[in-house]
Amino acid sequence: MASLEPKPVSASRITLAQLMQPQHANNLGTVHGGVIMKLVDEAGALAATRHAGHRVVTVAVDQMMFQHPIRLGHLVILTAEVSYVGRTSMEVEVQVVAENPLTGERVHTNTAYVVYVAVDEHGKPTPVPPLLLETEAQRQRWEQAKARQAFRLQQRAQMRRTAAAQEESA
Ligand SMILES: CC(C)(COP(=O)(O)OP(=O)(O)OC[C@H]1O[C@@H](n2cnc3c(N)ncnc32)[C@H](O)[C@@H]1OP(=O)(O)O)[C@@H](O)C(=O)NCCC(=O)NCCS
């Protein structure tokens, strides 16, 4: 049984760095967006797993916008931090930065919000520890994340109503 003692954001924060190589390229010779999406999910899942002390599954990914192409030979640095927790779910904010290792120049390429659910050995949602908010920035991020989560749940309810109506009319 994992502990349900409150945990600070710093206890699960994680930074991953990956060198972009030819296998990461798209047809234009820059980095394929799907590579970044996968790294975002991996970094986010690691932070969520650390917080939960359980395995986690991805349940929602907010829209991702890529503001700058990333070049081969550059380093992608992802920082993932739990921003909000519910009973069994956690929102993780993942910041993506690309660094030219020759010059040290860094560009923020995108921020993604990913929701994970902690699951037990049967794949059922299981409770996660509360998040200990220690700074004003963390408290503000929590409030913003709470609003995003409420919006996602509204969208889920809408999707379910649409699916039920389609089934009825089929
Ligand atoms: C994640 C999963 C176990 C949740 O099961 P469920 O029956 O929907 O469970 P619940 O309705 O109790 O939801 C569990 C939690 O997830 C949250 N959640 C569910 N759907 C969500 C969504 N679309 N967006 C945000 N949060 C969501 C709920 O709010 C709840 O959070 P809380 O406990 O903190 O209040 C189930 O949906 C699942 O297995 N999904 C597939 C996951 C997967 O395979 N991911 C890989 C991508 S292919």
The ligand as an SDF file (V2000), in Angstrom:
LIG
                    3D

 48 50  0  0  0  0  0  0  0  0999 V2000
   -8.1140    5.8810  -16.5370 C   0  0  0  0  0  0  0  0  0  0  0  0
   -9.2690    4.8980  -16.2760 C   0  0  0  0  0  0  0  0  0  0  0  0
   -8.7290    3.7100  -15.4710 C   0  0  0  0  0  0  0  0  0  0  0  0
  -10.3090    5.6840  -15.4590 C   0  0  0  0  0  0  0  0  0  0  0  0
  -11.4210    4.8680  -15.3060 O   0  0  0  0  0  0  0  0  0  0  0  0
  -12.8570    5.5120  -15.0970 P   0  0  0  0  0  0  0  0  0  0  0  0
  -13.8440    4.4310  -15.0100 O   0  0  0  0  0  0  0  0  0  0  0  0
  -13.0530    6.6200  -16.0930 O   0  0  0  0  0  0  0  0  0  0  0  0
  -12.6970    6.0720  -13.6500 O   0  0  0  0  0  0  0  0  0  0  0  0
  -13.3110    7.3740  -13.0310 P   0  0  0  0  0  0  0  0  0  0  0  0
  -14.4800    7.9100  -13.7710 O   0  0  0  0  0  0  0  0  0  0  0  0
  -13.4650    7.0490  -11.5630 O   0  0  0  0  0  0  0  0  0  0  0  0
  -12.1250    8.4200  -13.1720 O   0  0  0  0  0  0  0  0  0  0  0  0
  -10.9320    8.2840  -12.4280 C   0  0  0  0  0  0  0  0  0  0  0  0
  -10.2980    9.6480  -12.3280 C   0  0  0  0  0  0  0  0  0  0  0  0
   -9.9080   10.0880  -13.6330 O   0  0  0  0  0  0  0  0  0  0  0  0
  -10.4740   11.3550  -13.9150 C   0  0  0  0  0  0  0  0  0  0  0  0
  -10.8080   11.3640  -15.3240 N   0  0  0  0  0  0  0  0  0  0  0  0
  -11.4930   10.4180  -16.0120 C   0  0  0  0  0  0  0  0  0  0  0  0
  -11.5950   10.7930  -17.2990 N   0  0  0  0  0  0  0  0  0  0  0  0
  -10.9770   11.9880  -17.4140 C   0  0  0  0  0  0  0  0  0  0  0  0
  -10.7530   12.8810  -18.4960 C   0  0  0  0  0  0  0  0  0  0  0  0
  -11.1780   12.6290  -19.7270 N   0  0  0  0  0  0  0  0  0  0  0  0
  -10.0700   14.0220  -18.2410 N   0  0  0  0  0  0  0  0  0  0  0  0
   -9.6230   14.3030  -17.0170 C   0  0  0  0  0  0  0  0  0  0  0  0
   -9.7880   13.4880  -15.9460 N   0  0  0  0  0  0  0  0  0  0  0  0
  -10.4670   12.3560  -16.1480 C   0  0  0  0  0  0  0  0  0  0  0  0
  -11.7320   11.4150  -13.0320 C   0  0  0  0  0  0  0  0  0  0  0  0
  -12.1010   12.7590  -12.8040 O   0  0  0  0  0  0  0  0  0  0  0  0
  -11.2420   10.7220  -11.7790 C   0  0  0  0  0  0  0  0  0  0  0  0
  -10.4250   11.6310  -11.0640 O   0  0  0  0  0  0  0  0  0  0  0  0
  -10.5080   11.7760   -9.4440 P   0  0  0  0  0  0  0  0  0  0  0  0
  -10.4850   10.3970   -8.8570 O   0  0  0  0  0  0  0  0  0  0  0  0
   -9.2550   12.5330   -9.1130 O   0  0  0  0  0  0  0  0  0  0  0  0
  -11.7500   12.5410   -9.1300 O   0  0  0  0  0  0  0  0  0  0  0  0
   -9.9130    4.4020  -17.5920 C   0  0  0  0  0  0  0  0  0  0  0  0
  -10.5770    5.5010  -18.2210 O   0  0  0  0  0  0  0  0  0  0  0  0
   -8.8720    3.8550  -18.5490 C   0  0  0  0  0  0  0  0  0  0  0  0
   -8.3820    2.7350  -18.3610 O   0  0  0  0  0  0  0  0  0  0  0  0
   -8.5500    4.6090  -19.6210 N   0  0  0  0  0  0  0  0  0  0  0  0
   -7.5500    4.1850  -20.5860 C   0  0  0  0  0  0  0  0  0  0  0  0
   -6.1530    4.6300  -20.1330 C   0  0  0  0  0  0  0  0  0  0  0  0
   -5.1060    4.2590  -21.1460 C   0  0  0  0  0  0  0  0  0  0  0  0
   -5.0580    3.1470  -21.6210 O   0  0  0  0  0  0  0  0  0  0  0  0
   -4.2570    5.2250  -21.4720 N   0  0  0  0  0  0  0  0  0  0  0  0
   -3.2380    5.0550  -22.4670 C   0  0  0  0  0  0  0  0  0  0  0  0
   -3.6530    5.7160  -23.7300 C   0  0  0  0  0  0  0  0  0  0  0  0
   -4.1310    4.5780  -24.9540 S   0  0  0  0  0  0  0  0  0  0  0  0
  1  2  1  0
  2  3  1  0
  2  4  1  0
  2 36  1  0
  4  5  1  0
  5  6  1  0
  6  7  2  0
  6  8  1  0
  6  9  1  0
  9 10  1  0
 10 11  2  0
 10 12  1  0
 10 13  1  0
 13 14  1  0
 14 15  1  0
 15 16  1  0
 15 30  1  0
 16 17  1  0
 17 18  1  0
 17 28  1  0
 18 19  1  0
 18 27  1  0
 19 20  2  0
 20 21  1  0
 21 22  1  0
 21 27  2  0
 22 23  1  0
 22 24  2  0
 24 25  1  0
 25 26  2  0
 26 27  1  0
 28 29  1  0
 28 30  1  0
 30 31  1  0
 31 32  1  0
 32 33  2  0
 32 34  1  0
 32 35  1  0
 36 37  1  0
 36 38  1  0
 38 39  2  0
 38 40  1  0
 40 41  1  0
 41 42  1  0
 42 43  1  0
 43 44  2  0
 43 45  1  0
 45 46  1  0
 46 47  1  0
 47 48  1  0
M  END
$$$$
